[in-house]
Structure formats: structure tokens, C-alpha cells
């Protein structure tokens, strides 16, 4: 299965394991809750989905890479204690609590979250001395004498032997007590994730027409070369920051993330073309609704890759603008009930309540951070909430009314949303003018906006009749697969 299917499978399993009966006991007893073993090539997102699952289920997450552990750190250190058996007092060996188990209790104590996922990565690459104890742990959920607390689900991950010479195969007895999930690199699944994550348009544009470059691990005369989903996402992040600072994205930078020389050079060439198109075609000219004849003619007669790059650039730009509006919309929607409640407070209570609301958002950040399930998006959202309440308090001290502060924010949001909707109208009109209403470029645009969670949410909150018109006419779901085949065949001729 692909990584998206694996995520849903694990999420459903964890949810099932955490179900309780009327007496508060787990419906599936802890000893019957099979650990999950996620087997797949490196860099396809096995680790990344664990924090997503914990965040979505509102549970904690403790992660460990088992390659860093010795028998002593996993099981605990031995010490001598005395015990009395009948009339005899004898010295016996005991073990301190495992570092891993202790981390689970520390997370529960620090976050106040009693249920979670214990994720052990590289589980099949443990040291020779730890291997027998790891098999016992997977079967009985015990390190030494200390068991994983009830309510904590064990999820493990490992690489197949062809990717790591240190891999040790589990015996049938152990595997029969686990839920084994085999995951493969899958571009369509990653592409949907990339749209939601906002991966740089140059990367998604390149991979859309070079899918064989998405993932590869090869052994050459000079060692291993690899291209992974993790590498593309990390490259996207650094490209975005470099562009913001006006720094050059060159071959040396790309090769730090994409180690396969051929793939790195091909992407570097595409990135240069992407920036050329960015300068050659004035994006704002298209969004303003004033496309010059020269621009329309140049784009219409451009090669396939150039037309797709331009369409991807336009889609990425409009999604970015939608994202900014959505951030503000989520903020105002979230704080509105709390602000409405302030109307019932006395003047002296309002400032105190604003401090309490800011503290509550800070507490969410702290709790989720200690639980290991705080996403970057959730952190940023709560920091915006805190900033709003603090600014509202300062403005109120200067004589402004809370309701007026909020209403001005709402009016500004409406203006921003209307501006983006106007951009959407002009974008579709521009694509139709240049390429035609029923063109592949129009389908690429509609597909990109349909599959992106940000644009889907935007169109749900702020209706666009223009988008609805083209989405209905083109029947995106019926033609998406046909489009990919047409693009691939066209690319072979260029």
C-alpha cells in the first residue's frame, strides 16, 4: 500500500485499540493489541505520518530510533537489592526502568495526556545484544520488568534488507504477534500530500512530468545514491527560504537533498526554466485581467513543459493567496465565540478574560508540544490567537472597543477574500483566452485547485461561481487520468 493508505490503516487501528467498554476497560485487551510493523524503503514518510496521526487523534507520541540504543539503555541498568524469602534474606538483581518506558511516563506527566503512540523506528536494526529483548518486547510489551502503560499503542518501522545491511529478520513467532504493513513509494499519494503541504511548484511541476525521478535508491561504483520523498520536501523548504532572501538555488544546494546526479541536474535545469517562465510571463498581468496579445501568443505557442510550468506557477500563486485568507478566517472563526462571551463581562473582567484566553492558547501549545503531537500549522495558529488577544488588550486600554476591533478584522478579511475571488475570475479568464476553455492547461488548473485542501476549503467558505462553472464542465475526475497520459505522450515528443 502507499503511505496515505498506511496512515489511514494505522489511524483506524489505533482508534480501535483505544475503544473502551462501559466499565472503562479496553475492548481489545492490551495483551491482544498487536504492535504495528511498518515496513518500507527509507524516506517515504513513515516517521512523518506518526505525528500527523497523533495530532489528528489528539493523543501523545513518543518516538525513538532503536539504532541508538544498547541493551542497557533499553532495558535499564542492573542493581543489587535484598529480598526475604521465608527466613532467608538474599541479594537479587533488579533493573532500573527502561529509558524508553520512562519517556512514556515523562510525556504523560508533562502533557497530562494518558494515551498515545510509542513509535520505535529502525526496529529491525537493533544491536545484537538487544535483539532477544526486542523480540520479547514486541511479544509482551515489556522491557525488563517494566511494561508499556495501558493506553499506549506500539507502532514500529523498519527498512527492507536491501536498503540496510544491519537488518535482522524477525522469526515467525514474533511476526505472528504483529500487524505487518508493507509500504511502497507512490507518487500520486505523495502529490496529493504535496498540494496540501504547499510543496514548491517547481518540484511538483518537475515530478508531474518526470515521475520516475520521484523515488530511487541505487548502488553505484561511488556508493549509494538516493532520491526520496523526504528529500523533495526538505528541498522545497530550503528553496522557499532561499528565494525569500534572494539567494541562489544552485546545483550544490540541490545535490545536498537529491543525491542522484542525473536527477539533480534534470531538476536544476527545470528550476532554471521555471524561473525563466516566471520572469517571462508577468503573473500579475494575468491576475489583473489585462493580458497583452504578446503574452497570450507566446504562452499559446510554447512547448508543453513551458505551458505546464506556467499553469503550475499560476495555481501555486493563487493557492498561496488563498492560504493567507484562510489563516485569517480560521483565526476569526475560532475566537468569535470567546469574544461574544466578553459582552457579558464587566469592564474590569474583560482584560482579565483576555489574559486567560491568551494563556489558554499558550497552554495548548505547551501541552501538545510535550505530548509530541503539535503540528507546525497548529503552533502558528495558536500563536496568532495569542497575538490577537494581546493586541486587543492593548487597544482596549487605549479606548477602543473589542467589538470594533473584531469587526474591522472581519471587514479586512472580506476585502482580502473578494480580492482573491477576483484573481480567480481573472485567472480562469486568462487561461481560457490563452489556451481555450477545454484545454489540458485548464484541466491542470482545475485539478490542482480541486485536489488542494486549501483551495477546497477556500471555495467552501467563499463561493466562486467561476470555479464551479469550469469544475462542472471539465468533469475533472473523469479526465484526470487521460490528461496524465496525454501529457506523458506529448513530453516524449518534445
C-alpha positions as CSV (number, residue, x, y, z in Angstrom):
1,X,0.0,0.0,0.0
2,X,1.1,3.6,-0.3
3,X,1.9,5.9,2.6
4,X,-1.6,7.6,2.6
5,X,-3.3,4.2,2.8
6,X,-0.8,3.1,5.6
7,X,-1.6,6.3,7.6
8,X,-5.3,5.6,7.4
9,X,-4.8,1.9,8.3
10,X,-2.7,2.8,11.4
11,X,-5.1,5.6,12.5
12,X,-8.0,3.2,12.3
13,X,-6.1,0.5,14.2
14,X,-5.1,2.9,17.0
15,X,-8.6,4.2,17.2
16,X,-9.9,0.6,17.6
17,X,-7.3,-0.3,20.2
18,X,-8.3,2.8,22.3
19,X,-12.0,1.9,22.3
20,X,-13.4,1.2,25.8
21,X,-16.4,-0.7,27.2
22,X,-18.9,0.7,29.6
23,X,-16.6,0.0,32.5
24,X,-13.6,1.9,31.0
25,X,-11.7,-1.3,30.0
26,X,-10.2,-1.5,26.6
27,X,-12.4,-3.5,24.2
28,X,-9.3,-5.3,22.9
29,X,-7.2,-6.2,25.9
30,X,-3.7,-4.7,26.0
31,X,-2.0,-8.1,25.6
32,X,-4.1,-8.7,22.4
33,X,-3.2,-5.3,20.9
34,X,-0.8,-6.4,18.2
35,X,2.1,-3.9,17.6
36,X,2.1,-2.5,14.1
37,X,5.2,-3.1,12.0
38,X,5.5,-0.6,9.2
39,X,8.0,-1.9,6.6
40,X,9.1,0.3,3.8
41,X,12.0,2.0,2.0
42,X,13.7,5.0,3.7
43,X,12.4,8.5,3.2
44,X,8.9,7.7,2.1
45,X,7.2,9.4,5.1
46,X,6.9,6.6,7.7
47,X,8.0,8.8,10.6
48,X,6.2,11.9,9.3
49,X,2.7,10.2,9.4
50,X,3.1,9.3,13.1
51,X,3.0,12.9,14.3
52,X,0.0,13.5,11.9
53,X,-1.9,10.6,13.4
54,X,-1.2,11.6,17.0
55,X,-2.3,15.2,16.2
56,X,-5.5,14.1,14.5
57,X,-6.4,11.7,17.3
58,X,-5.4,14.2,20.0
59,X,-3.1,11.7,21.7
60,X,0.6,11.8,22.6
61,X,3.6,10.5,20.7
62,X,7.0,9.2,21.9
63,X,9.5,8.4,19.2
64,X,12.7,6.5,19.4
65,X,15.3,5.3,16.8
66,X,16.3,1.9,18.0
67,X,19.7,2.0,16.2
68,X,20.9,4.4,19.0
69,X,20.0,2.0,21.9
70,X,22.1,-0.5,23.7
71,X,20.7,-3.3,25.8
72,X,21.3,-1.2,28.9
73,X,19.5,1.9,27.8
74,X,16.5,0.0,26.5
75,X,16.2,-2.4,29.4
76,X,17.6,-0.3,32.2
77,X,20.7,-0.8,34.4
78,X,21.1,-3.6,36.9
79,X,21.4,-3.0,40.6
80,X,21.5,-5.3,43.7
81,X,18.7,-5.3,46.2
82,X,17.8,-7.6,49.1
83,X,14.7,-9.7,49.3
84,X,13.4,-12.0,52.0
85,X,12.1,-15.5,51.1
86,X,10.8,-17.2,54.2
87,X,13.6,-16.9,56.8
88,X,16.3,-16.3,54.2
89,X,17.5,-12.8,53.1
90,X,19.2,-12.9,49.7
91,X,20.7,-10.4,47.3
92,X,18.9,-10.3,43.9
93,X,19.4,-8.4,40.7
94,X,16.8,-5.7,39.7
95,X,16.7,-3.3,36.8
96,X,16.0,0.4,36.7
97,X,13.2,1.5,34.5
98,X,13.9,1.5,30.7
99,X,14.8,4.9,29.3
100,X,12.1,4.3,26.6
101,X,9.3,3.4,29.2
102,X,10.4,6.3,31.4
103,X,10.0,8.7,28.4
104,X,6.4,7.5,28.1
105,X,5.7,8.3,31.7
106,X,7.5,11.6,31.4
107,X,5.3,12.5,28.5
108,X,2.2,11.6,30.3
109,X,3.3,13.6,33.3
110,X,4.3,16.7,31.3
111,X,1.4,16.8,28.9
112,X,-1.5,15.4,31.0
113,X,-2.3,13.1,28.1
114,X,-2.7,9.5,29.2
115,X,-2.9,7.7,25.8
116,X,-0.6,7.8,22.9
117,X,1.7,6.0,20.4
118,X,5.1,4.6,21.2
119,X,6.9,4.7,17.9
120,X,10.1,2.7,17.5
121,X,11.9,3.3,14.3
122,X,14.6,1.1,12.8
123,X,13.2,-1.7,14.9
124,X,14.9,-4.5,12.8
125,X,18.3,-2.9,13.1
126,X,18.9,-3.2,16.8
127,X,22.2,-4.3,18.2
128,X,23.0,-8.0,18.6
129,X,22.8,-7.7,22.4
130,X,19.4,-6.0,22.4
131,X,17.8,-8.2,19.7
132,X,16.5,-11.0,22.0
133,X,15.0,-8.4,24.4
134,X,13.4,-6.6,21.5
135,X,11.6,-9.8,20.4
136,X,10.3,-10.2,23.9
137,X,9.1,-6.6,23.9
138,X,7.2,-7.0,20.7
139,X,5.5,-10.1,22.0
140,X,4.8,-9.0,25.6
141,X,5.2,-5.2,25.5
142,X,7.7,-5.4,28.4
143,X,11.2,-4.0,28.7
144,X,12.8,-5.9,31.6
145,X,10.1,-5.8,34.3
146,X,8.5,-2.6,33.1
147,X,5.5,-2.7,30.8
148,X,4.3,-0.1,28.4
149,X,1.4,1.7,30.2
150,X,-2.1,0.8,29.1
151,X,-3.5,3.1,26.5
152,X,-0.1,3.3,24.7
153,X,-0.1,1.7,21.3
154,X,3.1,0.3,19.9
155,X,3.9,1.2,16.3
156,X,7.3,0.2,14.8
157,X,9.0,0.8,11.5
158,X,11.9,-0.7,9.6
159,X,13.6,-0.9,6.2
160,X,13.8,-3.9,4.0
161,X,17.1,-5.8,3.9
162,X,18.1,-4.4,0.5
163,X,18.3,-0.9,2.0
164,X,20.2,-1.7,5.2
165,X,22.8,-4.4,5.7
166,X,22.2,-4.3,9.5
167,X,18.6,-5.5,9.2
168,X,17.7,-8.6,11.2
169,X,14.7,-10.7,10.2
170,X,12.1,-11.5,12.8
171,X,11.0,-15.1,13.3
172,X,7.5,-16.3,12.6
173,X,6.6,-16.4,16.3
174,X,7.2,-12.6,16.5
175,X,5.7,-11.7,13.2
176,X,2.5,-13.7,14.1
177,X,2.0,-11.3,17.0
178,X,2.3,-8.1,14.9
179,X,0.3,-6.3,12.2
180,X,2.8,-6.1,9.3
181,X,2.2,-3.3,6.8
182,X,4.3,-3.1,3.7
183,X,4.6,0.4,2.2
184,X,5.9,1.4,-1.2
185,X,6.8,4.8,-2.7
186,X,3.8,6.1,-4.6
187,X,3.9,9.4,-6.5
188,X,0.1,10.1,-6.7
189,X,-0.3,9.7,-3.0
190,X,2.6,12.0,-2.3
191,X,1.4,14.5,-4.9
192,X,-1.9,14.9,-3.0
193,X,0.1,15.4,0.2
194,X,2.4,17.9,-1.6
195,X,-0.6,20.0,-2.6
196,X,-1.8,20.2,1.0
197,X,1.6,20.9,2.3
198,X,2.4,23.6,-0.2
199,X,5.5,22.0,-1.7
200,X,7.3,24.4,-4.1
201,X,5.6,24.5,-7.5
202,X,8.9,23.9,-9.3
203,X,9.2,20.5,-7.6
204,X,5.6,19.4,-8.2
205,X,5.8,20.6,-11.8
206,X,9.0,18.7,-12.4
207,X,7.8,15.5,-10.8
208,X,4.4,15.6,-12.6
209,X,6.2,15.0,-15.9
210,X,9.2,13.1,-14.5
211,X,7.6,10.6,-12.2
212,X,10.4,8.1,-12.5
213,X,12.5,10.8,-10.6
214,X,10.3,10.8,-7.6
215,X,12.0,7.9,-5.7
216,X,15.1,5.8,-6.4
217,X,17.8,4.2,-4.3
218,X,20.7,2.8,-6.3
219,X,24.2,1.5,-5.7
220,X,26.9,2.8,-8.0
221,X,30.7,2.5,-8.2
222,X,30.9,5.6,-6.0
223,X,28.4,4.4,-3.3
224,X,24.7,4.7,-2.8
225,X,22.6,7.5,-4.4
226,X,19.1,8.2,-3.4
227,X,16.1,10.3,-4.2
228,X,13.3,10.2,-1.6
229,X,10.0,11.9,-0.8
230,X,11.7,13.4,2.3
231,X,14.4,14.8,0.2
232,X,12.0,16.6,-2.2
233,X,10.0,18.1,0.7
234,X,13.2,19.3,2.5
235,X,14.4,20.7,-0.7
236,X,11.1,22.6,-1.1
237,X,11.5,24.2,2.3
238,X,15.1,25.4,1.6
239,X,14.2,26.7,-1.8
240,X,11.4,28.8,-0.4
241,X,13.7,30.3,2.2
242,X,16.4,30.9,-0.3
243,X,14.0,32.7,-2.6
244,X,12.7,34.9,0.2
245,X,16.3,36.0,0.9
246,X,17.2,36.4,-2.8
247,X,19.8,33.7,-2.6
248,X,20.8,31.5,-5.5
249,X,19.5,27.9,-5.7
250,X,22.3,26.1,-7.4
251,X,23.4,22.6,-8.2
252,X,25.4,22.3,-4.9
253,X,22.3,23.1,-2.9
254,X,20.1,20.7,-4.8
255,X,22.6,17.9,-4.5
256,X,22.5,18.1,-0.7
257,X,18.9,16.8,-0.9
258,X,18.8,14.9,-4.2
259,X,22.0,12.8,-4.3
260,X,21.3,11.1,-7.7
261,X,23.4,13.2,-10.0
262,X,21.2,12.8,-13.1
263,X,18.0,13.6,-11.3
264,X,19.6,16.6,-9.6
265,X,20.8,18.0,-12.9
266,X,17.5,17.5,-14.5
267,X,15.7,19.3,-11.7
268,X,18.2,22.1,-11.7
269,X,17.6,22.6,-15.4
270,X,13.9,22.6,-14.9
271,X,14.2,25.0,-11.9
272,X,16.1,27.5,-14.2
273,X,13.4,27.2,-16.8
274,X,10.7,27.7,-14.1
275,X,12.4,31.0,-13.1
276,X,12.7,32.0,-16.7
277,X,9.0,31.5,-17.2
278,X,8.4,33.4,-14.0
279,X,10.1,36.4,-15.4
280,X,9.0,35.9,-19.0
281,X,5.3,35.8,-18.1
282,X,4.0,38.5,-15.9
283,X,1.8,36.7,-13.3
284,X,0.2,39.9,-12.1
285,X,-0.7,40.8,-15.7
286,X,-2.8,37.6,-15.8
287,X,-4.3,38.1,-12.4
288,X,-5.2,41.7,-13.2
289,X,-7.2,40.6,-16.2
290,X,-5.1,42.6,-18.7
291,X,-3.2,40.1,-20.8
292,X,-1.3,41.6,-23.6
293,X,-1.5,40.0,-27.1
294,X,2.2,39.3,-27.0
295,X,2.0,37.3,-23.7
296,X,-1.1,35.3,-24.9
297,X,0.6,34.5,-28.2
298,X,3.9,33.5,-26.5
299,X,2.2,31.2,-24.0
300,X,-0.1,29.6,-26.5
301,X,2.8,28.6,-28.8
302,X,5.1,27.5,-26.0
303,X,6.3,23.9,-25.6
304,X,4.3,21.5,-23.4
305,X,6.6,21.7,-20.4
306,X,6.6,25.5,-20.6
307,X,2.8,25.7,-20.7
308,X,2.5,23.2,-17.7
309,X,5.1,25.2,-15.8
310,X,3.2,28.4,-16.3
311,X,-0.1,26.8,-15.3
312,X,1.6,25.3,-12.2
313,X,3.1,28.7,-11.3
314,X,-0.3,30.4,-11.5
315,X,-2.0,27.7,-9.5
316,X,0.7,27.8,-6.8
317,X,0.4,31.6,-6.6
318,X,-3.4,31.6,-6.2
319,X,-3.2,28.9,-3.6
320,X,-0.7,31.0,-1.6
321,X,-3.1,33.9,-1.6
322,X,-6.0,31.6,-0.6
323,X,-3.9,30.3,2.3
324,X,-3.4,33.8,3.7
325,X,-7.1,34.4,3.6
326,X,-7.8,31.1,5.2
327,X,-5.4,31.7,8.1
328,X,-7.2,34.9,9.0
329,X,-10.6,33.2,8.5
330,X,-9.7,30.3,10.8
331,X,-8.4,32.8,13.4
332,X,-11.6,35.0,13.4
333,X,-13.9,32.0,13.3
334,X,-12.1,30.4,16.3
335,X,-12.1,33.4,18.5
336,X,-15.6,34.7,17.7
337,X,-17.4,32.7,20.4
338,X,-15.0,33.8,23.1
339,X,-15.3,37.5,22.1
340,X,-19.1,37.2,22.1
341,X,-18.9,35.9,25.7
342,X,-17.0,39.0,26.7
343,X,-20.1,41.1,26.1
344,X,-21.5,39.7,29.3
345,X,-18.4,40.6,31.3
346,X,-17.9,43.8,33.3
347,X,-15.1,46.3,32.2
348,X,-12.8,45.0,34.9
349,X,-13.4,41.4,33.9
350,X,-12.7,41.9,30.2
351,X,-8.9,42.5,30.5
352,X,-8.6,39.6,32.9
353,X,-10.5,37.4,30.5
354,X,-8.3,38.4,27.5
355,X,-5.3,37.3,29.5
356,X,-6.9,34.0,30.3
357,X,-7.8,33.4,26.7
358,X,-4.2,34.1,25.6
359,X,-2.9,31.8,28.4
360,X,-5.3,29.0,27.2
361,X,-3.8,29.2,23.7
362,X,-0.3,29.1,25.2
363,X,-1.3,26.1,27.3
364,X,-2.5,24.2,24.1
365,X,1.0,24.8,22.5
366,X,2.7,23.6,25.7
367,X,0.5,20.5,26.2
368,X,0.7,19.4,22.5
369,X,4.4,20.1,22.4
370,X,5.1,18.0,25.4
371,X,2.8,15.3,24.0
372,X,4.8,15.3,20.8
373,X,1.8,15.9,18.7
374,X,2.0,19.6,17.9
375,X,2.0,20.3,14.2
376,X,3.6,23.4,12.8
377,X,0.3,24.7,11.5
378,X,-1.4,24.3,14.9
379,X,1.5,26.1,16.6
380,X,1.3,29.0,14.2
381,X,-2.5,29.3,14.5
382,X,-2.3,29.4,18.3
383,X,0.4,32.0,18.2
384,X,-1.8,34.1,16.1
385,X,-4.6,33.7,18.6
386,X,-2.3,34.8,21.4
387,X,-1.1,37.8,19.4
388,X,-4.7,38.9,18.7
389,X,-5.8,38.8,22.4
390,X,-2.6,40.7,23.5
391,X,-3.1,43.3,20.8
392,X,-6.8,43.6,21.6
393,X,-6.0,44.2,25.3
394,X,-3.5,47.0,24.4
395,X,-6.0,48.6,22.0
396,X,-8.8,48.4,24.6
397,X,-6.6,50.2,27.1
398,X,-6.3,53.0,24.5
399,X,-10.1,53.3,24.4
400,X,-11.0,51.0,21.5
401,X,-14.0,48.7,21.8
402,X,-13.4,44.9,21.4
403,X,-16.3,44.6,19.0
404,X,-15.0,47.3,16.8
405,X,-11.5,45.7,16.7
406,X,-13.1,42.4,15.6
407,X,-15.4,43.9,13.1
408,X,-12.5,45.8,11.4
409,X,-10.7,42.4,11.1
410,X,-13.8,40.9,9.6
411,X,-14.1,43.7,7.1
412,X,-10.4,43.4,6.1
413,X,-10.9,39.6,5.7
414,X,-13.9,40.2,3.4
415,X,-11.8,42.6,1.3
416,X,-9.0,40.1,1.0
417,X,-11.3,37.3,0.1
418,X,-13.1,39.4,-2.6
419,X,-9.7,40.3,-4.0
420,X,-8.7,36.6,-4.2
421,X,-12.0,35.8,-5.8
422,X,-11.4,38.5,-8.4
423,X,-8.0,37.0,-9.0
424,X,-9.6,33.6,-9.5
425,X,-12.0,35.0,-12.1
426,X,-9.2,36.7,-14.0
427,X,-7.1,33.6,-13.8
428,X,-9.7,31.4,-15.4
429,X,-10.5,34.0,-18.0
430,X,-6.8,34.3,-18.8
431,X,-6.3,30.5,-19.2
432,X,-9.3,30.4,-21.4
433,X,-8.1,33.3,-23.5
434,X,-4.6,31.8,-23.9
435,X,-5.3,28.0,-24.2
436,X,-9.0,27.6,-24.5
437,X,-11.9,26.5,-22.3
438,X,-11.5,22.8,-22.8
439,X,-7.7,22.8,-22.9
440,X,-5.4,20.5,-20.9
441,X,-4.0,23.6,-19.2
442,X,-7.4,24.5,-17.9
443,X,-7.9,20.9,-16.7
444,X,-4.5,21.1,-14.9
445,X,-5.5,24.3,-13.2
446,X,-9.0,23.0,-12.1
447,X,-7.4,19.7,-10.9
448,X,-4.8,21.5,-8.9
449,X,-7.4,23.6,-7.2
450,X,-9.8,20.7,-6.6
451,X,-7.2,18.4,-5.1
452,X,-5.7,21.1,-2.8
453,X,-7.2,21.1,0.7
454,X,-6.5,24.8,1.0
455,X,-8.3,25.8,-2.2
456,X,-11.2,23.3,-1.5
457,X,-11.7,24.9,1.9
458,X,-11.5,28.4,0.4
459,X,-14.1,27.7,-2.2
460,X,-16.3,26.1,0.6
461,X,-16.0,29.3,2.7
462,X,-16.1,31.8,-0.2
463,X,-18.1,30.7,-3.2
464,X,-16.7,31.1,-6.7
465,X,-19.2,30.7,-9.5
466,X,-16.3,30.8,-12.0
467,X,-14.5,27.8,-10.4
468,X,-17.8,25.9,-10.1
469,X,-18.5,26.5,-13.8
470,X,-15.2,25.1,-15.0
471,X,-15.1,22.3,-12.5
472,X,-18.5,21.1,-13.7
473,X,-17.8,21.5,-17.4
474,X,-14.5,19.7,-17.4
475,X,-15.5,16.8,-15.1
476,X,-12.1,16.7,-13.5
477,X,-12.4,13.2,-12.0
478,X,-13.3,11.6,-15.4
479,X,-10.4,13.3,-17.3
480,X,-7.5,13.4,-14.9
481,X,-6.1,10.1,-15.8
482,X,-6.5,10.7,-19.5
483,X,-4.7,14.0,-19.1
484,X,-1.6,12.4,-17.5
485,X,-1.3,10.0,-20.4
486,X,-1.7,12.9,-23.0
487,X,1.0,14.9,-21.2
488,X,3.4,12.0,-21.0
489,X,3.0,11.2,-24.7
490,X,3.5,14.9,-25.6
491,X,6.6,15.1,-23.4
492,X,8.1,12.2,-25.3
493,X,7.9,14.2,-28.5
494,X,9.5,17.4,-27.1
